[in-house]
């Protein structure tokens, strides 16, 4: 084999990670997803705290806001499709995230109301 042919052969050869390396990368992304979800749920707590300050306002924000959630789901689906993911998959994932955020807010609100009924401030 000539030097020129050997160089071409080396350029074409792609180094592929093995299954173990791919597993490590997947685990790293999974950890990142969990930490991102944790941050999102922390924001859900802050959102509920903000909404609780607005309780005396007749235009207060409710925890479940179908219009806002629908807009987010549509935007998320479009983004997923744009980057080559299934829009249905994206909607299912975001719906679960929104549902958990609402559950956290409802739980937090109920705990505060219970505390207030017992004479807490």
C-alpha positions, -999 to 999 in steps of 0.1 A, spaced: 0 0 0 14 34 -9 18 62 16 -9 82 -2 -34 52 0 -26 47 37 -33 84 44 -66 83 26 -75 51 45 -67 68 78 -88 99 70 -118 77 61 -116 57 93 -139 70 119 -132 63 155 -165 51 170 -171 50 207 -179 17 222 -211 8 239 -197 15 274 -186 50 263 -220 57 249 -236 45 281 -214 69 301 -225 98 278 -262 88 282 -258 87 320 -242 121 319 -271 135 299 -296 118 322 -280 134 352 -282 168 335 -319 163 327 -326 155 364 -307 185 376 -325 207 351 -359 193 362 -349 199 398 -343 236 389 -376 238 371 -395 224 402 -377 250 424 -391 276 400 -425 261 404 -422 268 442 -413 304 434 -442 308 410 -466 296 436 -452 319 462 -457 348 437 -492 337 430 -500 335 467 -490 372 471 -516 380 445 -545 361 462 -564 393 472 -562 405 436 -594 398 417 -572 391 386 -550 367 405 -532 339 387 -545 304 392 -522 275 394 -536 257 364 -537 280 334 -549 260 304 -542 288 278 -506 292 290 -500 255 291 -515 250 256 -492 277 242 -461 261 259 -471 226 246 -475 240 210 -442 259 211 -424 228 225 -439 206 198 -427 230 171 -392 232 186 -390 194 188 -401 190 152 -376 217 141 -347 197 157 -359 164 144 -377 150 174 -412 137 175 -437 165 185 -459 139 202 -430 127 223 -421 163 232 -458 171 242 -459 140 264 -427 149 282 -437 186 287 -472 176 298 -457 155 325 -434 183 336 -462 208 337 -484 184 357 -457 179 383 -451 217 385 -488 222 391 -488 194 417 -460 210 436 -477 244 436 -510 229 448 -492 210 475 -473 241 486 -505 262 487 -524 236 507 -495 234 533 -495 272 536 -533 274 540 -532 246 566 -504 264 585 -524 297 583 -556 280 597 -536 268 627 -527 304 634 -494 306 617 -483 336 596 
